[in-house]
Amino acid sequence: MQNRRSFIRNLGAATLASGLPLTHLSASREINSDQKVRVGLIGVRGMGWANLSSFLKIPGTSCVALCDVDSSLLENRAGEIKASFGKRPETFSDHREFLKMKGLDAVIIGTPDHWHCIQMTDACMAGKDVYVEKPIANSITEANLMVKAARKYDRVVQVGQWQRSDPHWIEALTYLKSGVLGRIRQAKAWATVNYGKGFDVVPDGPVPPGVDYDRWLGPAPARPFNQNRFHGSFRYFWDYAGGLMTDWGVHMLDIVLAGMEVSSPKSVMALGGKFAFPDNAAQTPDTLTTVYDFENFNLVWEQYIAMGTSPYLEESGEPGVAFIGEKGILAINRVSWKVLPFQENGEYLIDALPPRKSSVNPLDLHTKNFYDCILSRKDPNCTIEMGRDAALVAHLGNIAYRSGKKLEWDPGRGMISNEPEVNSYLSPIYRAPWTLWKG
């Protein structure tokens, strides 16, 4: 039986051997004061603003430009930057004009999912490094194009799946890769979130003052303005996002892919619906169970809105993951991780590990890693390929749910092999004049 103390003592060496990023398990290297990075933000609400705020904690950074379709919010954010740093950034409503600005080194993209592909490929073509929020795209085709653009133009692209920079998750995955659990037969990932009923159906209404709604829609279908489809709740409508699966799902599925060292499943099937709140305005399901078949294990994704409990980690209602091995279960969420051993003939097969708590700000570590890689030109902790793989798995789950079919995935051809008509879900239909990047 492995001794818990010896495991913890050997953790650093094991992490080096595992190939997992060690950037932030030791002190970050110091950056010379003359190594300046000038950043701009597209989409100044929510995680976009959180990412920029985190990035600007790093000495040697400055915000030189902001871009948003909401002029009132844009002016307020520009004022906040000036109040904090003494200089007002340039402001834009059109990301194409924003990208023409001289003296802009890097771009943070915090817009709704349906905009990510256009804005990231445009930024790469303009010679900018990019921090793009997850999921990287609202379709599998877009995600693949984003990988192509990042590599074609040799850009540093960090995806906002920041658990890749968190020592808490790295430590847990190092334990997994040590082999203590034995062969992993199943992985589970879940988002059981207590979001309540959500939002009631409301009639279409006037566009809020100062908002360029046509530009907010961008490549998405033309629709009258409805407050339920705007700002944070956009993620529950298929035109713009994929619900909990592409919101929380990409974070948790990414950890499974990292732990099992895989990139795509052989097949997927899904069952669910709007069972908890059938009358609210959302299109995406509040209840969903998705089963993925990989080469030597299966993965089960579960989502429930208005639950607020967490399998295996009852002390927290956070979304999480679990790896079920021959000798026990490793369960992880953002609050803690622990090991639950199996028994044989009344004896534990491995040592139990009580909950180990997270104690850092992982977003700050992730933006710092992006900054370091802008200077070093190395790949960051969450590469565009990692973002693509997590998005692909999440989108395949949604496609299986929407089509009602068990789907077989052909990674070589990048398509569904057994139900060819379902491949129509892989690519979006852009509203003119917007077009997919041709590569």
The 8 nearest C-alpha neighbors of each residue, nearest first, counted from 0:
[[1, 349, 2, 350, 348, 347, 179, 3],
 [2, 0, 3, 349, 350, 6, 179, 5],
 [1, 3, 5, 4, 6, 0, 350, 349],
 [4, 2, 6, 5, 1, 7, 350, 352],
 [3, 5, 7, 6, 2, 8, 9, 1],
 [4, 6, 8, 2, 7, 3, 9, 1],
 [7, 5, 3, 9, 4, 8, 10, 2],
 [6, 8, 10, 4, 9, 5, 3, 11],
 [9, 7, 5, 6, 10, 4, 11, 3],
 [10, 8, 6, 7, 12, 11, 5, 13],
 [11, 9, 7, 13, 12, 8, 6, 14],
 [10, 12, 14, 13, 9, 15, 8, 24],
 [13, 11, 15, 14, 10, 9, 16, 8],
 [14, 12, 16, 10, 15, 11, 17, 9],
 [15, 13, 17, 11, 16, 12, 173, 19],
 [14, 16, 12, 13, 17, 18, 11, 19],
 [15, 17, 13, 14, 18, 12, 19, 11],
 [18, 16, 14, 19, 15, 13, 173, 176],
 [17, 19, 16, 15, 20, 14, 21, 13],
 [18, 20, 17, 14, 21, 15, 169, 173],
 [21, 19, 22, 18, 380, 164, 169, 163],
 [20, 22, 24, 23, 19, 15, 14, 25],
 [23, 21, 20, 24, 25, 27, 368, 164],
 [22, 24, 25, 21, 27, 26, 166, 364],
 [25, 23, 21, 22, 166, 26, 11, 27],
 [26, 24, 23, 27, 22, 21, 28, 11],
 [25, 27, 28, 23, 24, 22, 29, 21],
 [28, 26, 23, 25, 29, 22, 24, 367],
 [27, 29, 26, 30, 371, 25, 22, 23],
 [28, 30, 27, 31, 26, 32, 371, 58],
 [31, 29, 32, 28, 34, 58, 59, 371],
 [32, 30, 33, 34, 29, 59, 35, 58],
 [31, 33, 34, 59, 30, 58, 35, 29],
 [32, 34, 31, 35, 59, 30, 36, 58],
 [35, 33, 32, 31, 59, 36, 30, 374],
 [34, 36, 59, 60, 33, 37, 32, 61],
 [35, 37, 60, 104, 38, 59, 61, 34],
 [38, 36, 61, 104, 103, 62, 60, 63],
 [37, 39, 105, 62, 106, 104, 103, 63],
 [38, 40, 64, 106, 65, 62, 63, 107],
 [39, 41, 107, 65, 106, 108, 66, 42],
 [42, 40, 66, 108, 109, 67, 65, 107],
 [43, 41, 110, 109, 67, 47, 44, 66],
 [42, 44, 48, 47, 41, 67, 40, 109],
 [43, 45, 48, 47, 42, 46, 109, 49],
 [46, 44, 47, 48, 49, 43, 109, 231],
 [45, 47, 49, 48, 50, 109, 44, 132],
 [48, 46, 109, 50, 43, 49, 45, 44],
 [47, 49, 43, 51, 44, 46, 50, 45],
 [50, 48, 46, 52, 47, 51, 53, 45],
 [51, 49, 53, 47, 48, 52, 46, 54],
 [50, 52, 54, 48, 53, 49, 55, 47],
 [53, 51, 49, 55, 50, 54, 48, 56],
 [52, 54, 50, 51, 363, 55, 56, 49],
 [55, 53, 51, 366, 56, 52, 57, 50],
 [54, 56, 57, 52, 53, 60, 51, 61],
 [55, 57, 54, 53, 58, 52, 60, 363],
 [56, 58, 55, 54, 60, 59, 367, 53],
 [59, 57, 60, 56, 32, 55, 30, 35],
 [58, 60, 35, 32, 34, 57, 36, 61],
 [61, 59, 36, 35, 58, 55, 37, 57],
 [60, 62, 37, 38, 63, 55, 36, 59],
 [63, 61, 38, 39, 37, 64, 88, 60],
 [62, 64, 88, 39, 38, 89, 37, 61],
 [65, 63, 89, 39, 88, 90, 62, 40],
 [64, 66, 90, 40, 39, 41, 89, 91],
 [67, 65, 91, 41, 92, 90, 40, 42],
 [66, 68, 92, 42, 69, 73, 41, 43],
 [67, 69, 92, 211, 210, 70, 215, 214],
 [70, 68, 210, 67, 72, 209, 71, 73],
 [69, 71, 73, 209, 72, 68, 74, 210],
 [72, 70, 74, 73, 69, 209, 75, 210],
 [71, 73, 75, 74, 69, 70, 76, 43],
 [72, 74, 70, 76, 71, 75, 67, 69],
 [75, 73, 77, 71, 76, 72, 70, 78],
 [76, 74, 72, 78, 73, 77, 79, 71],
 [75, 77, 79, 73, 78, 74, 72, 80],
 [78, 76, 74, 80, 79, 75, 87, 88],
 [79, 77, 75, 81, 76, 80, 82, 74],
 [78, 80, 76, 82, 77, 81, 83, 75],
 [81, 79, 77, 83, 78, 82, 84, 87],
 [80, 82, 87, 86, 85, 78, 84, 79],
 [83, 81, 79, 80, 85, 84, 78, 86],
 [82, 84, 80, 81, 85, 79, 86, 78],
 [85, 83, 81, 86, 80, 82, 87, 61],
 [86, 84, 81, 82, 83, 87, 80, 79],
 [87, 85, 81, 84, 88, 80, 82, 83],
 [86, 88, 81, 77, 80, 78, 89, 85],
 [89, 87, 63, 64, 77, 62, 90, 86],
 [88, 90, 64, 63, 65, 87, 91, 77],
 [89, 91, 65, 64, 66, 88, 92, 73],
 [92, 90, 66, 93, 97, 65, 67, 89],
 [91, 93, 67, 68, 66, 94, 90, 70],
 [94, 92, 95, 96, 91, 97, 66, 67],
 [93, 95, 97, 96, 98, 66, 92, 41],
 [96, 94, 98, 97, 93, 99, 121, 118],
 [95, 97, 99, 98, 94, 93, 91, 100],
 [96, 98, 94, 95, 99, 100, 91, 93],
 [99, 97, 95, 96, 100, 94, 122, 125],
 [100, 98, 96, 97, 101, 95, 125, 103],
 [101, 99, 98, 97, 103, 102, 96, 64],
 [102, 100, 103, 99, 98, 104, 97, 63],
 [101, 103, 104, 100, 37, 63, 38, 36],
 [102, 104, 37, 101, 38, 105, 100, 39],
 [105, 103, 37, 127, 38, 36, 102, 128],
 [106, 104, 128, 38, 127, 129, 103, 39],
 [105, 107, 129, 39, 38, 40, 128, 130],
 [106, 108, 130, 40, 129, 131, 41, 39],
 [109, 107, 131, 41, 110, 40, 132, 130],
 [108, 110, 47, 42, 132, 41, 46, 107],
 [109, 111, 42, 108, 114, 112, 41, 115],
 [112, 110, 113, 114, 239, 109, 115, 233],
 [111, 113, 114, 115, 137, 136, 240, 239],
 [112, 114, 239, 137, 111, 115, 136, 240],
 [115, 113, 112, 116, 117, 111, 118, 110],
 [116, 114, 118, 112, 136, 117, 113, 119],
 [115, 117, 119, 118, 141, 114, 136, 120],
 [118, 116, 120, 119, 115, 114, 121, 436],
 [117, 119, 121, 115, 116, 120, 122, 114],
 [118, 120, 122, 116, 121, 117, 115, 123],
 [119, 121, 123, 122, 117, 118, 148, 116],
 [122, 120, 118, 124, 119, 123, 117, 125],
 [123, 121, 125, 119, 127, 120, 124, 118],
 [122, 124, 120, 126, 125, 127, 121, 152],
 [123, 125, 121, 126, 122, 120, 152, 127],
 [124, 126, 122, 123, 127, 121, 98, 99],
 [127, 125, 123, 124, 122, 128, 152, 154],
 [128, 126, 105, 122, 123, 104, 125, 129],
 [127, 129, 105, 155, 154, 156, 106, 104],
 [130, 128, 156, 106, 105, 107, 131, 127],
 [129, 131, 107, 157, 156, 158, 108, 106],
 [132, 130, 108, 158, 107, 129, 159, 157],
 [133, 131, 159, 109, 158, 108, 135, 134],
 [134, 132, 135, 159, 158, 160, 131, 386],
 [133, 135, 136, 390, 245, 132, 249, 112],
 [134, 136, 133, 386, 132, 115, 142, 131],
 [137, 135, 142, 134, 138, 112, 115, 116],
 [136, 138, 113, 112, 240, 239, 141, 139],
 [139, 137, 141, 136, 140, 425, 426, 142],
 [138, 140, 142, 425, 141, 391, 143, 426],
 [139, 141, 426, 143, 142, 138, 425, 144],
 [142, 140, 144, 138, 143, 139, 116, 136],
 [143, 141, 139, 145, 387, 136, 140, 144],
 [144, 142, 146, 140, 145, 141, 139, 147],
 [143, 145, 147, 141, 146, 142, 148, 140],
 [144, 146, 148, 142, 147, 143, 120, 149],
 [147, 145, 143, 149, 144, 148, 383, 384],
 [146, 148, 144, 145, 150, 149, 151, 143],
 [149, 147, 151, 145, 150, 146, 120, 152],
 [150, 148, 154, 146, 147, 152, 151, 153],
 [149, 151, 153, 147, 148, 152, 146, 154],
 [152, 150, 148, 153, 149, 147, 154, 146],
 [151, 153, 150, 154, 149, 123, 148, 124],
 [154, 152, 150, 151, 149, 155, 123, 148],
 [153, 155, 149, 128, 152, 156, 123, 150],
 [154, 156, 128, 373, 129, 378, 376, 157],
 [157, 155, 129, 130, 128, 383, 154, 382],
 [156, 158, 130, 381, 382, 379, 369, 129],
 [159, 157, 131, 381, 160, 130, 132, 386],
 [158, 160, 132, 133, 161, 131, 157, 130],
 [161, 159, 158, 162, 250, 133, 163, 381],
 [160, 162, 163, 159, 164, 365, 362, 361],
 [161, 163, 165, 164, 160, 168, 361, 250],
 [162, 164, 161, 165, 380, 381, 160, 169],
 [165, 163, 162, 365, 161, 364, 380, 361],
 [164, 166, 162, 361, 167, 168, 163, 169],
 [167, 165, 169, 168, 170, 24, 164, 23],
 [168, 166, 165, 170, 357, 169, 171, 356],
 [169, 167, 171, 170, 166, 165, 172, 162],
 [168, 170, 166, 172, 171, 167, 173, 165],
 [171, 169, 173, 167, 168, 172, 166, 174],
 [172, 170, 168, 174, 173, 169, 175, 167],
 [173, 171, 175, 169, 174, 170, 258, 176],
 [172, 174, 170, 176, 175, 171, 14, 169],
 [173, 175, 171, 177, 172, 176, 170, 179],
 [176, 174, 172, 173, 177, 178, 171, 180],
 [175, 177, 173, 178, 174, 172, 17, 258],
 [178, 176, 174, 175, 179, 173, 13, 180],
 [179, 177, 176, 181, 180, 175, 174, 182],
 [178, 180, 181, 177, 175, 174, 349, 1],
 [181, 179, 326, 324, 178, 327, 325, 182],
 [182, 180, 325, 178, 324, 179, 326, 183],
 [181, 183, 324, 325, 184, 180, 178, 326],
 [184, 182, 324, 323, 185, 181, 322, 325],
 [185, 183, 296, 324, 323, 182, 297, 295],
 [186, 184, 297, 296, 323, 298, 183, 322],
 [187, 185, 322, 298, 321, 323, 297, 299],
 [186, 188, 299, 321, 320, 298, 300, 322],
 [189, 187, 320, 300, 319, 251, 299, 321],
 [188, 190, 301, 318, 300, 302, 319, 191],
 [189, 191, 318, 302, 192, 247, 303, 301],
 [190, 192, 303, 306, 307, 302, 304, 318],
 [193, 191, 307, 304, 306, 305, 194, 190],
 [192, 194, 305, 307, 306, 195, 304, 191],
 [195, 193, 305, 192, 304, 197, 196, 306],
 [196, 194, 305, 197, 193, 304, 192, 306],
 [197, 195, 276, 198, 194, 279, 305, 275],
 [196, 198, 195, 194, 279, 199, 281, 280],
 [197, 199, 279, 280, 196, 200, 227, 281],
 [200, 198, 279, 280, 201, 197, 278, 196],
 [199, 201, 280, 279, 198, 202, 278, 227],
 [200, 202, 199, 203, 227, 225, 226, 280],
 [203, 201, 204, 225, 200, 226, 224, 227],
 [204, 202, 225, 224, 223, 201, 205, 226],
 [203, 205, 225, 224, 202, 206, 226, 223],
 [206, 204, 207, 224, 203, 225, 223, 208],
 [205, 207, 224, 208, 204, 210, 212, 225],
 [208, 206, 210, 205, 209, 212, 69, 211],
 [209, 207, 210, 206, 71, 69, 70, 205],
 [208, 210, 70, 69, 71, 207, 211, 68],
 [211, 209, 69, 212, 208, 68, 207, 70],
 [212, 210, 68, 214, 213, 215, 69, 209],
 [213, 211, 215, 214, 210, 216, 206, 68],
 [214, 212, 216, 215, 211, 217, 221, 210],
 [213, 215, 217, 212, 216, 211, 68, 93],
 [216, 214, 212, 213, 217, 68, 211, 210],
 [217, 215, 213, 219, 214, 218, 212, 221],
 [216, 218, 214, 215, 219, 213, 433, 114],
 [217, 219, 430, 429, 433, 216, 220, 431],
 [218, 220, 216, 217, 430, 238, 429, 221],
 [221, 219, 430, 222, 218, 216, 238, 429],
 [220, 222, 219, 216, 223, 430, 213, 218],
 [223, 221, 220, 224, 216, 225, 219, 213],
 [224, 222, 203, 225, 221, 204, 205, 206],
 [223, 225, 203, 204, 206, 222, 205, 226],
 [226, 224, 203, 227, 228, 204, 223, 229],
 [225, 227, 229, 228, 224, 203, 204, 201],
 [228, 226, 225, 229, 232, 233, 198, 280],
 [227, 229, 233, 226, 225, 232, 236, 230],
 [230, 228, 233, 226, 227, 232, 231, 225],
 [229, 231, 232, 233, 228, 226, 227, 111],
 [232, 230, 233, 229, 234, 45, 228, 111],
 [231, 233, 234, 230, 228, 227, 235, 229],
 [234, 232, 228, 229, 235, 231, 236, 230],
 [233, 235, 240, 232, 242, 236, 241, 239],
 [234, 236, 242, 281, 283, 233, 282, 232],
 [237, 235, 282, 234, 238, 233, 239, 240],
 [236, 238, 240, 239, 241, 235, 282, 283],
 [239, 237, 236, 219, 240, 220, 113, 137],
 [238, 240, 113, 237, 112, 236, 233, 234],
 [241, 239, 234, 237, 112, 137, 236, 242],
 [242, 240, 245, 237, 244, 234, 235, 243],
 [241, 243, 235, 234, 283, 244, 245, 246],
 [242, 244, 246, 247, 245, 248, 241, 302],
 [245, 243, 248, 242, 246, 393, 247, 241],
 [244, 246, 248, 241, 249, 243, 393, 242],
 [247, 245, 243, 248, 244, 242, 249, 134],
 [248, 246, 243, 250, 249, 244, 245, 190],
 [247, 249, 244, 245, 251, 250, 246, 252],
 [248, 250, 252, 389, 245, 251, 247, 253],
 [251, 249, 253, 248, 247, 252, 160, 254],
 [250, 252, 254, 253, 248, 249, 188, 319],
 [251, 253, 255, 249, 254, 250, 248, 389],
 [252, 254, 256, 389, 251, 250, 255, 249],
 [255, 253, 257, 251, 252, 256, 258, 250],
 [254, 256, 258, 252, 257, 253, 259, 251],
 [255, 257, 253, 261, 259, 254, 260, 258],
 [258, 256, 254, 260, 255, 259, 253, 261],
 [257, 259, 255, 256, 260, 172, 254, 175],
 [258, 260, 256, 261, 257, 255, 183, 176],
 [261, 259, 257, 256, 258, 262, 255, 254],
 [262, 260, 256, 259, 263, 257, 264, 258],
 [261, 263, 388, 256, 260, 264, 389, 392],
 [264, 262, 261, 392, 388, 265, 410, 391],
 [265, 263, 293, 266, 292, 291, 408, 267],
 [264, 266, 408, 293, 292, 407, 263, 294],
 [265, 267, 407, 292, 406, 264, 408, 291],
 [268, 266, 291, 406, 290, 405, 292, 396],
 [267, 269, 405, 399, 290, 289, 406, 404],
 [270, 268, 289, 400, 399, 288, 290, 396],
 [271, 269, 288, 287, 400, 289, 268, 272],
 [272, 270, 287, 286, 288, 284, 269, 400],
 [271, 273, 284, 274, 286, 285, 287, 270],
 [272, 274, 284, 277, 285, 276, 275, 286],
 [273, 275, 272, 277, 276, 286, 285, 271],
 [274, 276, 273, 277, 285, 286, 304, 305],
 [275, 277, 278, 274, 279, 273, 196, 285],
 [278, 276, 273, 274, 279, 275, 272, 280],
 [277, 279, 276, 280, 199, 200, 273, 281],
 [278, 280, 199, 198, 276, 281, 277, 200],
 [279, 281, 200, 199, 198, 278, 282, 227],
 [282, 280, 235, 283, 279, 236, 198, 284],
 [281, 283, 236, 235, 284, 280, 237, 273],
 [282, 284, 235, 242, 281, 236, 285, 241],
 [285, 283, 272, 273, 286, 287, 271, 282],
 [284, 286, 273, 304, 303, 272, 275, 283],
 [287, 285, 303, 271, 284, 302, 272, 273],
 [288, 286, 271, 302, 301, 270, 289, 284],
 [289, 287, 301, 270, 300, 269, 271, 302],
 [288, 290, 269, 300, 299, 268, 396, 287],
 [291, 289, 299, 268, 267, 298, 269, 300],
 [292, 290, 267, 298, 297, 266, 264, 299],
 [291, 293, 297, 266, 265, 264, 267, 298],
 [294, 292, 264, 296, 265, 297, 295, 291],
 [293, 295, 296, 292, 265, 264, 297, 261],
 [296, 294, 293, 184, 297, 292, 183, 185],
 [297, 295, 184, 185, 293, 294, 292, 183],
 [296, 298, 292, 185, 293, 291, 186, 299],
 [297, 299, 186, 291, 187, 290, 185, 292],
 [298, 300, 290, 187, 289, 188, 291, 186],
 [301, 299, 188, 289, 189, 288, 187, 290],
 [302, 300, 288, 189, 287, 190, 188, 289],
 [301, 303, 190, 287, 191, 286, 189, 288],
 [304, 302, 191, 286, 285, 306, 305, 192],
 [303, 305, 192, 285, 306, 193, 191, 194],
 [306, 304, 193, 195, 194, 192, 307, 303],
 [305, 307, 193, 191, 192, 308, 304, 303],
 [306, 308, 193, 192, 316, 191, 305, 309],
 [309, 307, 316, 306, 191, 313, 315, 310],
 [308, 310, 316, 313, 312, 317, 315, 311],
 [311, 309, 312, 313, 308, 319, 189, 330],
 [310, 312, 313, 330, 309, 321, 339, 331],
 [313, 311, 309, 310, 314, 315, 330, 331],
 [312, 314, 315, 309, 311, 310, 308, 316],
 [313, 315, 312, 316, 309, 308, 311, 334],
 [316, 314, 313, 317, 312, 309, 308, 334],
 [315, 317, 308, 309, 307, 318, 313, 191],
 [318, 316, 315, 309, 332, 319, 333, 192],
 [319, 317, 190, 189, 191, 332, 316, 309],
 [318, 320, 332, 331, 189, 188, 251, 317],
 [319, 321, 188, 187, 331, 330, 251, 189],
 [322, 320, 330, 187, 329, 186, 331, 323],
 [321, 323, 186, 329, 328, 185, 324, 187],
 [324, 322, 328, 185, 183, 186, 184, 327],
 [325, 323, 183, 180, 182, 327, 181, 326],
 [324, 326, 181, 182, 180, 327, 183, 323],
 [327, 325, 180, 341, 324, 348, 181, 340],
 [326, 328, 340, 341, 324, 339, 180, 325],
 [327, 329, 323, 339, 322, 338, 324, 330],
 [328, 330, 338, 322, 321, 337, 339, 323],
 [331, 329, 321, 336, 337, 320, 328, 311],
 [332, 330, 336, 320, 319, 335, 321, 337],
 [331, 333, 319, 334, 335, 318, 336, 317],
 [332, 334, 335, 317, 357, 331, 319, 318],
 [333, 335, 332, 357, 356, 315, 336, 317],
 [336, 334, 356, 355, 354, 332, 357, 333],
 [337, 335, 331, 354, 355, 330, 332, 171],
 [336, 338, 354, 353, 352, 330, 329, 355],
 [339, 337, 329, 352, 351, 328, 340, 330],
 [338, 340, 328, 327, 351, 329, 337, 341],
 [341, 339, 327, 351, 349, 326, 347, 338],
 [340, 342, 327, 326, 347, 348, 339, 343],
 [343, 341, 347, 346, 348, 345, 344, 340],
 [342, 344, 346, 345, 347, 348, 341, 326],
 [345, 343, 346, 342, 347, 348, 341, 326],
 [344, 346, 343, 342, 347, 348, 341, 340],
 [347, 345, 342, 343, 344, 348, 341, 349],
 [348, 346, 342, 349, 341, 340, 343, 345],
 [347, 349, 342, 326, 341, 346, 340, 343],
 [350, 348, 0, 347, 340, 351, 1, 326],
 [351, 349, 352, 1, 340, 0, 3, 347],
 [350, 352, 338, 340, 339, 353, 349, 337],
 [351, 353, 338, 337, 350, 354, 339, 3],
 [352, 354, 337, 355, 351, 338, 336, 339],
 [355, 353, 337, 336, 335, 356, 352, 338],
 [356, 354, 335, 336, 337, 353, 357, 352],
 [357, 355, 335, 334, 354, 358, 336, 167],
 [356, 358, 167, 334, 335, 359, 355, 333],
 [357, 359, 356, 360, 167, 334, 361, 166],
 [360, 358, 361, 357, 165, 166, 167, 364],
 [359, 361, 362, 363, 364, 358, 165, 357],
 [362, 360, 364, 165, 363, 359, 365, 164],
 [361, 363, 365, 364, 360, 161, 366, 53],
 [364, 362, 366, 361, 365, 53, 360, 367],
 [363, 365, 361, 367, 362, 366, 164, 368],
 [364, 366, 362, 368, 164, 367, 363, 161],
 [365, 367, 369, 363, 368, 54, 364, 362],
 [368, 366, 370, 364, 369, 365, 363, 371],
 [367, 369, 371, 365, 366, 370, 364, 372],
 [370, 368, 366, 372, 367, 371, 379, 157],
 [369, 371, 367, 373, 368, 372, 366, 374],
 [372, 370, 368, 374, 369, 373, 375, 367],
 [373, 371, 375, 376, 377, 369, 374, 370],
 [374, 372, 370, 376, 371, 375, 369, 155],
 [373, 375, 372, 371, 376, 370, 34, 377],
 [374, 376, 372, 377, 373, 371, 378, 370],
 [377, 375, 372, 373, 374, 155, 378, 154],
 [378, 376, 372, 375, 379, 155, 373, 374],
 [377, 379, 382, 372, 155, 376, 380, 156],
 [380, 378, 381, 382, 157, 372, 369, 377],
 [379, 381, 163, 164, 382, 20, 378, 368],
 [382, 380, 158, 379, 157, 385, 163, 160],
 [383, 381, 385, 384, 157, 379, 380, 156],
 [382, 384, 386, 385, 146, 156, 387, 158],
 [385, 383, 387, 382, 386, 388, 146, 381],
 [386, 384, 388, 382, 387, 383, 381, 389],
 [385, 387, 383, 384, 389, 388, 158, 390],
 [386, 388, 384, 390, 142, 385, 389, 391],
 [387, 389, 391, 385, 390, 386, 262, 384],
 [390, 388, 253, 249, 386, 392, 391, 387],
 [389, 391, 387, 393, 388, 392, 134, 394],
 [392, 390, 388, 394, 389, 393, 139, 387],
 [391, 393, 395, 389, 390, 394, 263, 388],
 [394, 392, 390, 396, 395, 391, 245, 244],
 [393, 395, 397, 391, 396, 392, 390, 398],
 [396, 394, 398, 392, 397, 393, 391, 399],
 [397, 395, 399, 393, 394, 398, 289, 400],
 [396, 398, 400, 394, 399, 395, 401, 393],
 [397, 399, 395, 401, 400, 396, 402, 394],
 [400, 398, 396, 402, 268, 397, 269, 404],
 [401, 399, 269, 397, 403, 398, 402, 270],
 [402, 400, 398, 399, 403, 397, 404, 269],
 [403, 401, 399, 404, 400, 398, 421, 397],
 [402, 404, 400, 401, 399, 405, 269, 270],
 [405, 403, 402, 399, 406, 268, 400, 269],
 [404, 406, 268, 267, 399, 407, 266, 403],
 [405, 407, 267, 266, 404, 268, 408, 399],
 [406, 408, 266, 415, 416, 417, 265, 267],
 [407, 409, 415, 265, 266, 416, 414, 410],
 [408, 410, 414, 411, 412, 413, 415, 416],
 [411, 409, 413, 412, 408, 414, 263, 265],
 [412, 410, 409, 413, 414, 408, 415, 416],
 [411, 413, 410, 414, 409, 415, 416, 408],
 [414, 412, 410, 411, 409, 415, 408, 140],
 [413, 415, 409, 412, 408, 416, 422, 410],
 [414, 416, 408, 407, 409, 422, 417, 419],
 [415, 417, 407, 418, 409, 408, 419, 414],
 [416, 418, 407, 415, 419, 406, 408, 405],
 [417, 419, 420, 421, 416, 415, 406, 422],
 [420, 418, 421, 422, 417, 416, 415, 414],
 [419, 421, 422, 418, 423, 424, 415, 417],
 [420, 422, 423, 419, 418, 424, 402, 415],
 [423, 421, 424, 425, 420, 419, 415, 414],
 [422, 424, 421, 425, 420, 426, 419, 427],
 [425, 423, 422, 426, 421, 398, 427, 138],
 [424, 426, 139, 422, 423, 140, 138, 427],
 [427, 425, 140, 424, 138, 423, 139, 428],
 [428, 426, 429, 138, 425, 424, 140, 137],
 [427, 429, 430, 426, 219, 218, 220, 434],
 [430, 428, 218, 434, 433, 427, 219, 431],
 [429, 431, 218, 220, 433, 219, 432, 428],
 [432, 430, 433, 429, 434, 218, 217, 220],
 [431, 433, 430, 434, 218, 429, 217, 435],
 [434, 432, 431, 218, 430, 429, 435, 217],
 [435, 433, 429, 436, 432, 431, 218, 430],
 [434, 436, 437, 433, 117, 429, 141, 116],
 [435, 437, 438, 434, 120, 117, 144, 116],
 [438, 436, 435, 144, 434, 148, 120, 147],
 [437, 436, 148, 144, 147, 151, 435, 120]]
